[in-house]
Amino acid sequence: MENQNQENIKLPYITEGVEGIGGKIKENTESFVVEEVPVYECSGEGEHLFINITKENLTTKEVCDKLKEIFNLKWEDIGTAGLKDKNAKTTQTISLRFGNFNGINIDEIKEKIENEFSGKLKVNWMKKHSNKLKSGHLLGNNFKIKVLELDCDIEEAEKRAEKIIEKIKERGLPNYYGEQRFGKNQDNWSEGLAVLRGEKKIYDKWMRKFLLSSVQSYLFNIYLSERIKRGWFDKLLAGDIAKKTDTGGLFYVEAENLEKEQERFDKKEIVFTGPMYGEKLMEAREKSGEFEKEILNKFNLSEKELKWLGGTRRQGKLIVNEISFEIDESKTAIWFSFFLPKGSFATVLLRELMKN
């Protein structure tokens, strides 16, 4: 594998050989709709106020910044289950610590928030709960996205879409990080690397954390793309850390059990996980462990630098069963509807369909 320390990578398709429909997305926010699917419902009691909003042309951070200002809160008082795109119509929940509202009337909060955002945000409901909303409290997201200006006529696009969807359902989807994680110029990871190595100072805590996470995301994408290139997307390796698709439990794939675990893998009962490199990473063993170290060694990261990254495991293959499409009434565009688990990117699925 060539040294990729100073360049962006081209991610391989899992539906290679099946022609894409082309086209483009995000003509307007109405064409890219996202709705969070929570893990649990609010209890109705507690010091945290869960506020479900639908926003357009706003990032989640912009909303949180404004809420922090409006209600004189600290960052630790605000919770989200995930970050949502700016150029989309997104529905998500944000929690505010009720105990810090300093006498503000709860009944007036909805009106106050909507007035401050001047029509870009609507409050759908508000409920109390006992704890702060965190990233682990999200099951996933439902997407409905319009692809227009197709490269072929609608009948041909329909045939291609059916073939690609069939293959994704059969093989699964690579859980790449989407291009939005890496910024407009796709260089957030290199900026994060400079921060990690002390070559650049970032004093904004949120931005520093975001840039450092982009380093992990970039390394994960390299790992996953290289695994696909070597023909290891549809097979387990000795020493892999697998994840149970029903419970989420992690376990090592021992060499003596490889054949048995491969059968479970083929039945989609388990999937492999990839490394989000860092000091606390649960490292793979044997052949899989050697492969993970090979990827990391390309970047010559020291133990001190890895300490700042934390470390965890990320599901490498997504099992995507809930995906469908319908022809737009104009007969010139297609609407795709699908569910993806938390932390996954709709653009990764769309790139397989569009191939552009």
C-alpha positions in Angstrom: 0.0 0.0 0.0 1.4 3.4 -1.0 2.0 6.0 1.7 -1.2 8.0 2.1 0.1 10.4 4.8 -0.4 13.5 2.7 -3.2 12.7 0.3 -6.9 11.9 0.2 -7.9 8.3 -0.5 -10.3 6.9 -3.1 -12.7 4.6 -1.4 -13.7 1.4 -3.3 -17.3 0.7 -4.0 -18.9 -2.5 -2.7 -21.1 -2.6 -5.7 -18.3 -2.3 -8.2 -19.3 -3.4 -11.7 -22.9 -2.2 -11.3 -23.4 1.1 -13.2 -24.7 4.0 -11.0 -27.6 6.3 -11.7 -25.5 9.5 -11.5 -27.4 12.6 -10.6 -27.0 15.0 -7.7 -28.5 15.6 -4.3 -29.5 18.5 -2.1 -31.2 20.8 -4.6 -32.8 22.2 -1.5 -33.4 21.2 2.1 -36.8 19.6 1.2 -34.9 17.1 -0.9 -32.7 15.8 2.0 -34.8 14.8 5.0 -33.4 13.2 8.2 -35.2 12.1 11.3 -33.6 10.7 14.5 -34.8 7.3 15.9 -34.3 7.4 19.7 -33.4 4.4 21.8 -36.0 5.4 24.5 -38.9 7.7 25.2 -38.7 10.5 27.8 -40.0 9.7 31.3 -41.7 13.1 31.8 -39.8 13.9 35.0 -36.3 15.2 35.7 -34.1 18.2 35.5 -33.3 17.9 31.8 -35.7 19.2 29.1 -35.7 17.3 25.9 -36.6 19.6 22.9 -37.4 17.9 19.6 -36.8 20.3 16.7 -37.0 20.4 12.9 -34.3 22.7 11.4 -33.2 23.9 8.0 -29.9 25.6 7.0 -28.5 25.3 10.5 -25.8 23.0 11.9 -26.5 21.2 15.2 -23.6 23.2 16.7 -25.1 26.5 15.5 -28.4 25.5 17.3 -26.5 24.5 20.5 -24.5 27.7 20.4 -27.6 29.8 20.2 -29.4 27.8 23.0 -26.4 28.2 25.2 -26.6 32.0 24.7 -30.4 32.3 25.0 -30.6 30.5 28.3 -27.1 31.3 29.7 -26.1 27.7 29.9 -22.7 25.9 30.1 -21.7 23.4 27.4 -22.1 20.5 29.9 -25.8 21.5 30.3 -26.5 20.7 26.6 -26.8 17.2 25.2 -27.3 15.8 21.7 -27.5 12.3 20.3 -25.8 13.2 17.0 -24.8 16.0 14.6 -27.0 16.8 11.7 -26.2 18.4 8.3 -26.8 22.1 7.6 -28.1 21.7 4.0 -31.0 19.4 5.0 -34.3 19.3 6.7 -33.5 17.4 9.9 -35.5 16.4 13.0 -33.5 15.8 16.2 -33.7 16.1 19.9 -31.5 18.4 22.1 -31.5 18.3 25.9 -31.1 21.3 28.2 -30.5 21.0 31.9 -33.7 22.3 33.4 -32.1 23.2 36.7 -30.1 26.0 35.1 -32.9 27.9 33.4 -32.7 30.6 36.1 -36.4 31.4 36.4 -37.4 31.1 32.8 -41.0 30.0 32.3 -41.0 26.5 30.6 -44.3 27.4 28.8 -42.5 30.3 27.1 -39.5 28.3 25.9 -41.0 27.1 22.7 -42.0 30.6 21.5 -38.6 32.1 22.6 -36.6 29.5 20.7 -38.6 29.8 17.5 -38.5 33.6 17.6 -34.7 33.5 18.0 -34.3 31.3 14.9 -36.5 33.3 12.7 -38.3 30.5 10.9 -35.3 28.2 10.4 -36.3 26.0 13.3 -39.6 24.6 14.6 -40.1 23.1 18.1 -42.1 19.9 17.7 -42.4 18.9 21.4 -40.7 19.3 24.8 -40.6 16.7 27.6 -38.7 16.3 30.8 -36.2 13.5 31.5 -33.9 12.4 34.3 -30.6 12.4 32.3 -28.7 14.3 29.7 -29.0 13.2 26.1 -25.8 11.6 24.8 -24.6 10.0 21.5 -25.3 6.5 22.8 -29.0 7.3 23.2 -29.6 7.2 19.4 -30.7 4.1 17.6 -30.2 5.6 14.2 -31.7 7.8 11.5 -34.4 7.6 8.9 -33.5 9.2 5.6 -35.6 10.3 2.6 -33.4 11.8 -0.1 -34.1 12.9 -3.7 -31.6 12.2 -6.5 -32.2 14.3 -9.6 -30.5 15.1 -12.9 -29.9 11.4 -13.5 -27.3 10.1 -16.0 -29.9 7.9 -17.8 -33.6 7.7 -18.4 -35.9 6.9 -15.5 -36.5 3.3 -16.6 -32.8 2.5 -16.8 -32.2 4.3 -13.5 -34.8 2.1 -11.9 -33.1 -1.0 -13.1 -29.7 0.1 -11.9 -31.0 1.1 -8.5 -32.7 -2.3 -8.0 -29.4 -4.1 -8.8 -27.4 -2.0 -6.5 -29.9 -2.3 -3.6 -30.0 -6.0 -4.1 -26.2 -6.2 -3.9 -26.1 -4.0 -0.8 -28.7 -6.1 1.0 -26.7 -9.2 0.0 -23.2 -8.0 0.9 -23.7 -5.2 3.4 -22.4 -1.6 3.2 -18.9 -0.4 4.1 -19.3 1.8 7.2 -17.1 4.6 5.8 -17.1 8.1 7.3 -18.8 10.4 4.8 -16.9 13.2 3.1 -18.7 15.8 5.3 -16.5 14.6 8.2 -13.4 15.9 6.4 -14.6 19.4 5.5 -15.0 21.4 2.3 -11.5 20.8 1.1 -11.4 17.3 2.6 -8.4 18.2 4.7 -9.8 18.2 8.3 -7.8 15.1 9.0 -4.5 16.7 8.0 -5.3 19.7 10.1 -6.1 17.4 13.0 -2.9 15.6 12.5 -1.0 18.9 12.8 -2.9 19.6 16.1 -2.1 16.1 17.3 1.6 16.6 16.7 1.8 20.1 18.3 2.4 21.8 15.0 -0.9 23.8 15.2 -2.8 25.3 18.1 -6.6 25.2 18.3 -8.2 26.8 21.4 -11.8 26.1 20.6 -12.5 22.8 22.5 -15.3 21.7 20.2 -13.2 22.3 17.0 -10.1 20.6 18.5 -12.2 17.5 19.4 -13.8 17.5 15.9 -10.4 17.8 14.1 -8.8 15.1 16.2 -11.8 12.8 15.6 -11.4 13.4 11.8 -7.9 11.8 12.2 -9.4 8.7 13.6 -12.1 8.8 10.9 -9.5 9.1 8.1 -7.4 6.2 9.5 -10.6 4.1 9.8 -11.5 4.8 6.1 -8.0 3.7 5.1 -8.3 0.5 7.1 -11.7 -0.3 5.6 -10.8 0.5 2.0 -7.6 -1.6 2.2 -9.6 -4.5 3.7 -12.0 -4.3 0.8 -9.1 -4.2 -1.7 -7.6 -7.3 -0.2 -10.9 -9.2 -0.5 -11.5 -9.3 3.3 -14.9 -7.5 3.4 -16.9 -10.7 3.0 -14.7 -12.8 5.3 -13.4 -12.8 8.9 -9.8 -12.8 9.8 -8.2 -14.7 12.7 -8.0 -12.3 15.6 -10.8 -10.0 14.3 -13.0 -8.4 17.0 -16.5 -9.2 15.9 -19.8 -7.6 16.9 -23.1 -9.4 17.5 -25.7 -7.7 15.4 -28.5 -8.4 17.9 -26.9 -7.4 21.2 -23.9 -5.4 20.1 -21.5 -7.5 22.2 -17.9 -7.7 21.1 -15.7 -10.8 21.1 -12.4 -12.1 19.6 -12.6 -14.5 16.6 -10.1 -17.2 17.6 -8.2 -19.0 14.8 -9.6 -22.4 15.8 -13.2 -21.1 15.6 -12.8 -19.2 12.4 -14.8 -21.6 10.2 -17.7 -21.7 12.7 -17.7 -17.9 13.1 -17.6 -17.4 9.3 -20.9 -19.3 9.1 -22.4 -16.8 11.6 -20.9 -13.9 9.6 -22.4 -15.2 6.4 -25.8 -15.4 8.2 -25.3 -11.7 9.3 -25.4 -12.7 12.9 -22.1 -11.0 13.5 -19.9 -8.4 11.7 -16.3 -7.4 11.9 -15.2 -4.2 13.6 -12.4 -1.8 12.6 -10.1 0.3 14.7 -10.7 3.9 15.8 -7.1 4.2 16.8 -6.1 5.5 20.2 -4.6 4.6 23.5 -7.7 2.8 24.8 -8.3 0.8 21.6 -9.2 -2.8 22.1 -6.7 -4.2 19.7 -7.3 -7.1 17.3 -5.0 -10.1 17.4 -3.2 -12.5 15.0 -3.6 -11.7 11.3 -6.2 -9.0 12.0 -4.0 -7.4 14.6 -1.0 -7.4 12.2 -3.2 -5.7 9.5 -4.3 -3.0 11.9 -0.7 -2.2 13.0 0.3 -2.0 9.3 -2.2 0.7 8.6 -1.3 2.7 11.8 2.5 2.4 11.1 2.0 4.5 7.9 1.5 7.5 10.1 4.2 7.0 12.7 2.0 8.2 15.5 3.7 8.1 19.0 2.1 6.7 22.1 1.8 10.3 23.4 -0.1 11.3 20.3 -2.4 8.3 20.4 -3.2 9.2 24.0 -5.1 12.2 22.8 -7.3 10.0 20.5 -8.8 7.8 23.1 -9.6 4.8 21.0 -12.6 2.4 20.4 -14.0 0.0 17.8 -16.4 0.8 14.9 -18.6 -1.6 13.0 -17.0 -2.2 9.6 -19.9 -3.7 7.8 -23.5 -2.4 7.9 -26.4 -4.7 7.5 -28.9 -2.6 5.5 -32.3 -4.2 5.1 -34.6 -1.1 5.2 -34.0 0.6 1.8 -36.5 1.4 -0.9 -37.1 3.9 -3.6 -39.9 5.5 -5.6 -40.1 7.6 -8.7 -40.7 11.3 -8.2 -44.0 12.6 -9.7 -41.9 14.5 -12.3 -40.6 11.2 -13.7 -37.1 12.6 -13.7 -35.9 11.9 -10.2 -35.9 9.2 -7.6 -36.6 9.3 -3.8 -34.6 6.9 -1.7 -35.8 6.0 1.8 -33.7 4.0 4.2 -32.6 3.5 7.9 -29.0 3.6 9.0 -27.7 3.0 12.6 -26.1 5.8 14.5 -22.8 7.1 13.3 -23.4 6.0 9.7 -23.5 8.3 6.8 -26.3 8.5 4.2 -23.8 9.8 1.6 -21.9 6.5 1.8 -25.0 4.6 0.6 -25.8 7.3 -2.0 -22.3 7.1 -3.5 -22.9 3.4 -4.2 -26.1 4.3 -6.0 -24.8 7.3 -7.9 -21.2 6.4 -8.6 -20.2 10.0 -9.3 
